[in-house]
Amino acid sequence: MARIRIPPQDVPAIDLATGRLTIDWYDTIKALEKLGLLDLADVSTTAPTNGQVMIYDATNKIFAPGAN
């Protein structure tokens, strides 16, 4: 599973002097963009079939394909 560093709460997302995203938050957002669904620990690796959606399975504590 990929680890993504989230900046501390006191690190601003926007640099007020420039109006641009700070480098800490930019790096975090770029790392999040690279994640796939299966990079998450609580998502089943079973492929859904046509018409299925991801639903939470409380027994197994994962998201898995199922009927809506």
SEFIZA-3560 file (N, C-alpha, C; in Angstrom, 3 decimals):
REM SEFIZA-3560
<numar><xx>0.845</xx><yy>-1.179</yy><zz>0.000</zz><atom>N</atom></numar>
<numar><xx>0.000</xx><yy>0.000</yy><zz>0.000</zz><atom>CA</atom></numar>
<numar><xx>0.892</xx><yy>1.245</yy><zz>0.000</zz><atom>C</atom></numar>
<numar><xx>0.552</xx><yy>2.194</yy><zz>-0.804</zz><atom>N</atom></numar>
<numar><xx>1.323</xx><yy>3.426</yy><zz>-0.909</zz><atom>CA</atom></numar>
<numar><xx>1.116</xx><yy>4.303</yy><zz>0.329</zz><atom>C</atom></numar>
<numar><xx>2.182</xx><yy>4.959</yy><zz>0.720</zz><atom>N</atom></numar>
<numar><xx>2.105</xx><yy>5.901</yy><zz>1.843</zz><atom>CA</atom></numar>
<numar><xx>2.203</xx><yy>7.304</yy><zz>1.275</zz><atom>C</atom></numar>
<numar><xx>1.272</xx><yy>8.143</yy><zz>1.684</zz><atom>N</atom></numar>
<numar><xx>1.274</xx><yy>9.531</yy><zz>1.232</zz><atom>CA</atom></numar>
<numar><xx>1.363</xx><yy>10.422</yy><zz>2.455</zz><atom>C</atom></numar>
<numar><xx>2.325</xx><yy>11.322</yy><zz>2.422</zz><atom>N</atom></numar>
<numar><xx>2.500</xx><yy>12.252</yy><zz>3.537</zz><atom>CA</atom></numar>
<numar><xx>1.541</xx><yy>13.426</yy><zz>3.386</zz><atom>C</atom></numar>
<numar><xx>0.685</xx><yy>13.598</yy><zz>4.377</zz><atom>N</atom></numar>
<numar><xx>-0.230</xx><yy>14.736</yy><zz>4.403</zz><atom>CA</atom></numar>
<numar><xx>0.448</xx><yy>15.824</yy><zz>5.235</zz><atom>C</atom></numar>
<numar><xx>0.553</xx><yy>17.039</yy><zz>4.699</zz><atom>N</atom></numar>
<numar><xx>1.195</xx><yy>18.110</yy><zz>5.462</zz><atom>CA</atom></numar>
<numar><xx>0.450</xx><yy>18.373</yy><zz>6.779</zz><atom>C</atom></numar>
<numar><xx>1.175</xx><yy>18.836</yy><zz>7.801</zz><atom>N</atom></numar>
<numar><xx>0.531</xx><yy>19.154</yy><zz>9.074</zz><atom>CA</atom></numar>
<numar><xx>-0.565</xx><yy>20.201</yy><zz>8.903</zz><atom>C</atom></numar>
<numar><xx>-1.455</xx><yy>20.239</yy><zz>9.867</zz><atom>N</atom></numar>
<numar><xx>-2.615</xx><yy>21.132</yy><zz>9.800</zz><atom>CA</atom></numar>
<numar><xx>-2.213</xx><yy>22.599</yy><zz>9.676</zz><atom>C</atom></numar>
<numar><xx>-1.063</xx><yy>22.981</yy><zz>10.245</zz><atom>N</atom></numar>
<numar><xx>-0.651</xx><yy>24.380</yy><zz>10.210</zz><atom>CA</atom></numar>
<numar><xx>0.081</xx><yy>24.784</yy><zz>8.919</zz><atom>C</atom></numar>
<numar><xx>0.249</xx><yy>23.846</yy><zz>7.988</zz><atom>N</atom></numar>
<numar><xx>0.886</xx><yy>24.166</yy><zz>6.706</zz><atom>CA</atom></numar>
<numar><xx>-0.194</xx><yy>24.640</yy><zz>5.739</zz><atom>C</atom></numar>
<numar><xx>-0.101</xx><yy>25.894</yy><zz>5.295</zz><atom>N</atom></numar>
<numar><xx>-1.137</xx><yy>26.412</yy><zz>4.401</zz><atom>CA</atom></numar>
<numar><xx>-1.106</xx><yy>25.739</yy><zz>3.028</zz><atom>C</atom></numar>
<numar><xx>-2.261</xx><yy>25.610</yy><zz>2.425</zz><atom>N</atom></numar>
<numar><xx>-2.348</xx><yy>25.028</yy><zz>1.088</zz><atom>CA</atom></numar>
<numar><xx>-2.019</xx><yy>26.069</yy><zz>0.022</zz><atom>C</atom></numar>
<numar><xx>-2.335</xx><yy>27.321</yy><zz>0.305</zz><atom>N</atom></numar>
<numar><xx>-2.109</xx><yy>28.408</yy><zz>-0.651</zz><atom>CA</atom></numar>
<numar><xx>-1.099</xx><yy>29.392</yy><zz>-0.069</zz><atom>C</atom></numar>
<numar><xx>-0.115</xx><yy>29.755</yy><zz>-0.873</zz><atom>N</atom></numar>
<numar><xx>0.846</xx><yy>30.793</yy><zz>-0.492</zz><atom>CA</atom></numar>
<numar><xx>0.158</xx><yy>32.132</yy><zz>-0.716</zz><atom>C</atom></numar>
<numar><xx>-0.097</xx><yy>32.852</yy><zz>0.355</zz><atom>N</atom></numar>
<numar><xx>-0.836</xx><yy>34.113</yy><zz>0.240</zz><atom>CA</atom></numar>
<numar><xx>-0.093</xx><yy>35.166</yy><zz>-0.569</zz><atom>C</atom></numar>
<numar><xx>1.220</xx><yy>35.101</yy><zz>-0.608</zz><atom>N</atom></numar>
<numar><xx>2.005</xx><yy>36.074</yy><zz>-1.367</zz><atom>CA</atom></numar>
<numar><xx>1.851</xx><yy>35.878</yy><zz>-2.871</zz><atom>C</atom></numar>
<numar><xx>1.735</xx><yy>34.630</yy><zz>-3.303</zz><atom>N</atom></numar>
<numar><xx>1.676</xx><yy>34.347</yy><zz>-4.740</zz><atom>CA</atom></numar>
<numar><xx>0.299</xx><yy>33.886</yy><zz>-5.207</zz><atom>C</atom></numar>
<numar><xx>-0.526</xx><yy>33.411</yy><zz>-4.257</zz><atom>N</atom></numar>
<numar><xx>-1.837</xx><yy>32.877</yy><zz>-4.628</zz><atom>CA</atom></numar>
<numar><xx>-1.752</xx><yy>31.484</yy><zz>-5.230</zz><atom>C</atom></numar>
<numar><xx>-0.588</xx><yy>30.850</yy><zz>-5.096</zz><atom>N</atom></numar>
<numar><xx>-0.370</xx><yy>29.522</yy><zz>-5.672</zz><atom>CA</atom></numar>
<numar><xx>-0.339</xx><yy>28.455</yy><zz>-4.585</zz><atom>C</atom></numar>
<numar><xx>-0.571</xx><yy>27.229</yy><zz>-5.016</zz><atom>N</atom></numar>
<numar><xx>-0.505</xx><yy>26.076</yy><zz>-4.137</zz><atom>CA</atom></numar>
<numar><xx>0.918</xx><yy>25.925</yy><zz>-3.607</zz><atom>C</atom></numar>
<numar><xx>1.060</xx><yy>25.650</yy><zz>-2.300</zz><atom>N</atom></numar>
<numar><xx>2.401</xx><yy>25.461</yy><zz>-1.736</zz><atom>CA</atom></numar>
<numar><xx>2.970</xx><yy>24.127</yy><zz>-2.205</zz><atom>C</atom></numar>
<numar><xx>4.300</xx><yy>24.020</yy><zz>-2.182</zz><atom>N</atom></numar>
<numar><xx>4.965</xx><yy>22.815</yy><zz>-2.668</zz><atom>CA</atom></numar>
<numar><xx>4.570</xx><yy>21.590</yy><zz>-1.852</zz><atom>C</atom></numar>
<numar><xx>4.375</xx><yy>21.762</yy><zz>-0.526</zz><atom>N</atom></numar>
<numar><xx>3.971</xx><yy>20.615</yy><zz>0.302</zz><atom>CA</atom></numar>
<numar><xx>2.651</xx><yy>20.027</yy><zz>-0.181</zz><atom>C</atom></numar>
<numar><xx>1.690</xx><yy>20.878</yy><zz>-0.416</zz><atom>N</atom></numar>
<numar><xx>0.376</xx><yy>20.391</yy><zz>-0.853</zz><atom>CA</atom></numar>
<numar><xx>0.400</xx><yy>19.948</yy><zz>-2.308</zz><atom>C</atom></numar>
<numar><xx>1.197</xx><yy>20.600</yy><zz>-3.143</zz><atom>N</atom></numar>
<numar><xx>1.332</xx><yy>20.184</yy><zz>-4.541</zz><atom>CA</atom></numar>
<numar><xx>1.840</xx><yy>18.748</yy><zz>-4.608</zz><atom>C</atom></numar>
<numar><xx>2.899</xx><yy>18.452</yy><zz>-3.848</zz><atom>N</atom></numar>
<numar><xx>3.463</xx><yy>17.100</yy><zz>-3.848</zz><atom>CA</atom></numar>
<numar><xx>2.447</xx><yy>16.070</yy><zz>-3.354</zz><atom>C</atom></numar>
<numar><xx>1.667</xx><yy>16.433</yy><zz>-2.343</zz><atom>N</atom></numar>
<numar><xx>0.644</xx><yy>15.530</yy><zz>-1.815</zz><atom>CA</atom></numar>
<numar><xx>-0.428</xx><yy>15.246</yy><zz>-2.865</zz><atom>C</atom></numar>
<numar><xx>-0.895</xx><yy>16.263</yy><zz>-3.529</zz><atom>N</atom></numar>
<numar><xx>-1.939</xx><yy>16.092</yy><zz>-4.553</zz><atom>CA</atom></numar>
<numar><xx>-1.417</xx><yy>15.256</yy><zz>-5.723</zz><atom>C</atom></numar>
<numar><xx>-0.182</xx><yy>15.481</yy><zz>-6.134</zz><atom>N</atom></numar>
<numar><xx>0.390</xx><yy>14.686</yy><zz>-7.227</zz><atom>CA</atom></numar>
<numar><xx>0.488</xx><yy>13.217</yy><zz>-6.829</zz><atom>C</atom></numar>
<numar><xx>0.852</xx><yy>12.934</yy><zz>-5.572</zz><atom>N</atom></numar>
<numar><xx>0.936</xx><yy>11.551</yy><zz>-5.098</zz><atom>CA</atom></numar>
<numar><xx>-0.450</xx><yy>10.904</yy><zz>-5.068</zz><atom>C</atom></numar>
<numar><xx>-1.461</xx><yy>11.656</yy><zz>-4.667</zz><atom>N</atom></numar>
<numar><xx>-2.830</xx><yy>11.125</yy><zz>-4.638</zz><atom>CA</atom></numar>
<numar><xx>-3.330</xx><yy>10.806</yy><zz>-6.039</zz><atom>C</atom></numar>
<numar><xx>-2.942</xx><yy>11.611</yy><zz>-7.017</zz><atom>N</atom></numar>
<numar><xx>-3.359</xx><yy>11.372</yy><zz>-8.403</zz><atom>CA</atom></numar>
<numar><xx>-2.849</xx><yy>10.043</yy><zz>-8.937</zz><atom>C</atom></numar>
<numar><xx>-1.719</xx><yy>9.577</yy><zz>-8.424</zz><atom>N</atom></numar>
<numar><xx>-1.111</xx><yy>8.344</yy><zz>-8.919</zz><atom>CA</atom></numar>
<numar><xx>-1.713</xx><yy>7.086</yy><zz>-8.303</zz><atom>C</atom></numar>
<numar><xx>-2.499</xx><yy>7.252</yy><zz>-7.254</zz><atom>N</atom></numar>
<numar><xx>-3.087</xx><yy>6.085</yy><zz>-6.591</zz><atom>CA</atom></numar>
<numar><xx>-4.155</xx><yy>5.434</yy><zz>-7.451</zz><atom>C</atom></numar>
<numar><xx>-4.198</xx><yy>4.147</yy><zz>-7.410</zz><atom>N</atom></numar>
<numar><xx>-5.272</xx><yy>3.396</yy><zz>-8.036</zz><atom>CA</atom></numar>
<numar><xx>-6.187</xx><yy>2.850</yy><zz>-6.960</zz><atom>C</atom></numar>
<numar><xx>-7.342</xx><yy>2.414</yy><zz>-7.325</zz><atom>N</atom></numar>
<numar><xx>-8.315</xx><yy>1.885</yy><zz>-6.380</zz><atom>CA</atom></numar>
<numar><xx>-7.733</xx><yy>0.724</yy><zz>-5.582</zz><atom>C</atom></numar>
<numar><xx>-6.946</xx><yy>-0.117</yy><zz>-6.227</zz><atom>N</atom></numar>
<numar><xx>-6.407</xx><yy>-1.287</yy><zz>-5.541</zz><atom>CA</atom></numar>
<numar><xx>-5.222</xx><yy>-0.957</yy><zz>-4.640</zz><atom>C</atom></numar>
<numar><xx>-4.765</xx><yy>0.298</yy><zz>-4.664</zz><atom>N</atom></numar>
<numar><xx>-3.737</xx><yy>0.723</yy><zz>-3.724</zz><atom>CA</atom></numar>
<numar><xx>-4.311</xx><yy>0.920</yy><zz>-2.324</zz><atom>C</atom></numar>
<numar><xx>-5.617</xx><yy>0.906</yy><zz>-2.220</zz><atom>N</atom></numar>
<numar><xx>-6.276</xx><yy>1.066</yy><zz>-0.927</zz><atom>CA</atom></numar>
<numar><xx>-6.431</xx><yy>-0.299</yy><zz>-0.270</zz><atom>C</atom></numar>
<numar><xx>-6.125</xx><yy>-0.385</yy><zz>1.021</zz><atom>N</atom></numar>
<numar><xx>-6.109</xx><yy>-1.668</yy><zz>1.727</zz><atom>CA</atom></numar>
<numar><xx>-7.496</xx><yy>-2.270</yy><zz>1.913</zz><atom>C</atom></numar>
<numar><xx>-8.528</xx><yy>-1.451</yy><zz>1.912</zz><atom>N</atom></numar>
<numar><xx>-9.868</xx><yy>-1.978</yy><zz>2.186</zz><atom>CA</atom></numar>
<numar><xx>-10.730</xx><yy>-2.100</yy><zz>0.923</zz><atom>C</atom></numar>
<numar><xx>-10.096</xx><yy>-2.411</yy><zz>-0.200</zz><atom>N</atom></numar>
<numar><xx>-10.821</xx><yy>-2.597</yy><zz>-1.461</zz><atom>CA</atom></numar>
<numar><xx>-10.520</xx><yy>-3.992</yy><zz>-2.003</zz><atom>C</atom></numar>
<numar><xx>-11.563</xx><yy>-4.725</yy><zz>-2.338</zz><atom>N</atom></numar>
<numar><xx>-11.423</xx><yy>-6.081</yy><zz>-2.872</zz><atom>CA</atom></numar>
<numar><xx>-10.730</xx><yy>-6.059</yy><zz>-4.227</zz><atom>C</atom></numar>
<numar><xx>-9.967</xx><yy>-7.117</yy><zz>-4.506</zz><atom>N</atom></numar>
<numar><xx>-9.323</xx><yy>-7.218</yy><zz>-5.808</zz><atom>CA</atom></numar>
<numar><xx>-10.213</xx><yy>-7.948</yy><zz>-6.821</zz><atom>C</atom></numar>
<numar><xx>-11.406</xx><yy>-8.366</yy><zz>-6.393</zz><atom>N</atom></numar>
<numar><xx>-12.350</xx><yy>-9.029</yy><zz>-7.298</zz><atom>CA</atom></numar>
<numar><xx>-12.903</xx><yy>-8.014</yy><zz>-8.301</zz><atom>C</atom></numar>
<numar><xx>-12.822</xx><yy>-8.338</yy><zz>-9.573</zz><atom>N</atom></numar>
<numar><xx>-13.325</xx><yy>-7.427</yy><zz>-10.605</zz><atom>CA</atom></numar>
<numar><xx>-14.847</xx><yy>-7.431</yy><zz>-10.621</zz><atom>C</atom></numar>
<numar><xx>-15.469</xx><yy>-6.240</yy><zz>-10.695</zz><atom>N</atom></numar>
<numar><xx>-16.926</xx><yy>-6.187</yy><zz>-10.783</zz><atom>CA</atom></numar>
<numar><xx>-17.401</xx><yy>-6.631</yy><zz>-12.164</zz><atom>C</atom></numar>
<numar><xx>-18.610</xx><yy>-7.128</yy><zz>-12.223</zz><atom>N</atom></numar>
<numar><xx>-19.234</xx><yy>-7.458</yy><zz>-13.500</zz><atom>CA</atom></numar>
<numar><xx>-20.132</xx><yy>-6.312</yy><zz>-13.916</zz><atom>C</atom></numar>
<numar><xx>-20.641</xx><yy>-6.365</yy><zz>-15.118</zz><atom>N</atom></numar>
<numar><xx>-21.481</xx><yy>-5.307</yy><zz>-15.653</zz><atom>CA</atom></numar>
<numar><xx>-22.661</xx><yy>-5.028</yy><zz>-14.722</zz><atom>C</atom></numar>
<numar><xx>-22.831</xx><yy>-3.765</yy><zz>-14.358</zz><atom>N</atom></numar>
<numar><xx>-23.962</xx><yy>-3.361</yy><zz>-13.525</zz><atom>CA</atom></numar>
<numar><xx>-23.688</xx><yy>-3.377</yy><zz>-12.024</zz><atom>C</atom></numar>
<numar><xx>-22.561</xx><yy>-3.943</yy><zz>-11.610</zz><atom>N</atom></numar>
<numar><xx>-22.246</xx><yy>-3.946</yy><zz>-10.182</zz><atom>CA</atom></numar>
<numar><xx>-21.613</xx><yy>-2.620</yy><zz>-9.761</zz><atom>C</atom></numar>
<numar><xx>-21.721</xx><yy>-2.329</yy><zz>-8.471</zz><atom>N</atom></numar>
<numar><xx>-21.095</xx><yy>-1.152</yy><zz>-7.885</zz><atom>CA</atom></numar>
<numar><xx>-20.253</xx><yy>-1.607</yy><zz>-6.703</zz><atom>C</atom></numar>
<numar><xx>-19.390</xx><yy>-0.742</yy><zz>-6.224</zz><atom>N</atom></numar>
<numar><xx>-18.601</xx><yy>-1.063</yy><zz>-5.033</zz><atom>CA</atom></numar>
<numar><xx>-19.451</xx><yy>-0.760</yy><zz>-3.799</zz><atom>C</atom></numar>
<numar><xx>-19.646</xx><yy>-1.771</yy><zz>-2.956</zz><atom>N</atom></numar>
<numar><xx>-20.406</xx><yy>-1.601</yy><zz>-1.721</zz><atom>CA</atom></numar>
<numar><xx>-19.546</xx><yy>-2.056</yy><zz>-0.546</zz><atom>C</atom></numar>
<numar><xx>-19.862</xx><yy>-1.544</yy><zz>0.629</zz><atom>N</atom></numar>
<numar><xx>-19.075</xx><yy>-1.901</yy><zz>1.805</zz><atom>CA</atom></numar>
<numar><xx>-19.595</xx><yy>-3.203</yy><zz>2.396</zz><atom>C</atom></numar>
<numar><xx>-18.681</xx><yy>-4.143</yy><zz>2.620</zz><atom>N</atom></numar>
<numar><xx>-18.985</xx><yy>-5.431</yy><zz>3.244</zz><atom>CA</atom></numar>
<numar><xx>-18.510</xx><yy>-5.331</yy><zz>4.690</zz><atom>C</atom></numar>
<numar><xx>-19.433</xx><yy>-5.076</yy><zz>5.615</zz><atom>N</atom></numar>
<numar><xx>-19.084</xx><yy>-4.866</yy><zz>7.020</zz><atom>CA</atom></numar>
<numar><xx>-18.495</xx><yy>-6.121</yy><zz>7.660</zz><atom>C</atom></numar>
<numar><xx>-18.886</xx><yy>-7.299</yy><zz>7.199</zz><atom>N</atom></numar>
<numar><xx>-18.355</xx><yy>-8.540</yy><zz>7.757</zz><atom>CA</atom></numar>
<numar><xx>-16.859</xx><yy>-8.656</yy><zz>7.501</zz><atom>C</atom></numar>
<numar><xx>-16.458</xx><yy>-8.394</yy><zz>6.260</zz><atom>N</atom></numar>
<numar><xx>-15.045</xx><yy>-8.509</yy><zz>5.879</zz><atom>CA</atom></numar>
<numar><xx>-14.294</xx><yy>-7.175</yy><zz>5.950</zz><atom>C</atom></numar>
<numar><xx>-15.027</xx><yy>-6.108</yy><zz>6.204</zz><atom>N</atom></numar>
<numar><xx>-14.470</xx><yy>-4.750</yy><zz>6.339</zz><atom>CA</atom></numar>
<numar><xx>-13.715</xx><yy>-4.311</yy><zz>5.095</zz><atom>C</atom></numar>
<numar><xx>-14.340</xx><yy>-4.541</yy><zz>3.931</zz><atom>N</atom></numar>
<numar><xx>-13.760</xx><yy>-4.086</yy><zz>2.660</zz><atom>CA</atom></numar>
<numar><xx>-14.878</xx><yy>-3.609</yy><zz>1.734</zz><atom>C</atom></numar>
<numar><xx>-14.490</xx><yy>-2.851</yy><zz>0.735</zz><atom>N</atom></numar>
<numar><xx>-15.399</xx><yy>-2.496</yy><zz>-0.356</zz><atom>CA</atom></numar>
<numar><xx>-15.255</xx><yy>-3.578</yy><zz>-1.418</zz><atom>C</atom></numar>
<numar><xx>-16.376</xx><yy>-4.102</yy><zz>-1.874</zz><atom>N</atom></numar>
<numar><xx>-16.363</xx><yy>-5.188</yy><zz>-2.856</zz><atom>CA</atom></numar>
<numar><xx>-17.478</xx><yy>-4.973</yy><zz>-3.862</zz><atom>C</atom></numar>
<numar><xx>-17.366</xx><yy>-5.581</yy><zz>-5.050</zz><atom>N</atom></numar>
<numar><xx>-18.425</xx><yy>-5.468</yy><zz>-6.049</zz><atom>CA</atom></numar>
<numar><xx>-19.712</xx><yy>-6.113</yy><zz>-5.541</zz><atom>C</atom></numar>
<numar><xx>-20.832</xx><yy>-5.494</yy><zz>-5.869</zz><atom>N</atom></numar>
<numar><xx>-22.119</xx><yy>-6.055</yy><zz>-5.470</zz><atom>CA</atom></numar>
<numar><xx>-23.259</xx><yy>-5.324</yy><zz>-6.153</zz><atom>C</atom></numar>
<numar><xx>-24.466</xx><yy>-5.795</yy><zz>-5.881</zz><atom>N</atom></numar>
<numar><xx>-25.671</xx><yy>-5.186</yy><zz>-6.457</zz><atom>CA</atom></numar>
<numar><xx>-26.014</xx><yy>-3.907</yy><zz>-5.716</zz><atom>C</atom></numar>
<numar><xx>-26.530</xx><yy>-2.953</yy><zz>-6.447</zz><atom>N</atom></numar>
<numar><xx>-26.924</xx><yy>-1.676</yy><zz>-5.862</zz><atom>CA</atom></numar>
<numar><xx>-28.281</xx><yy>-1.792</yy><zz>-5.227</zz><atom>C</atom></numar>
//
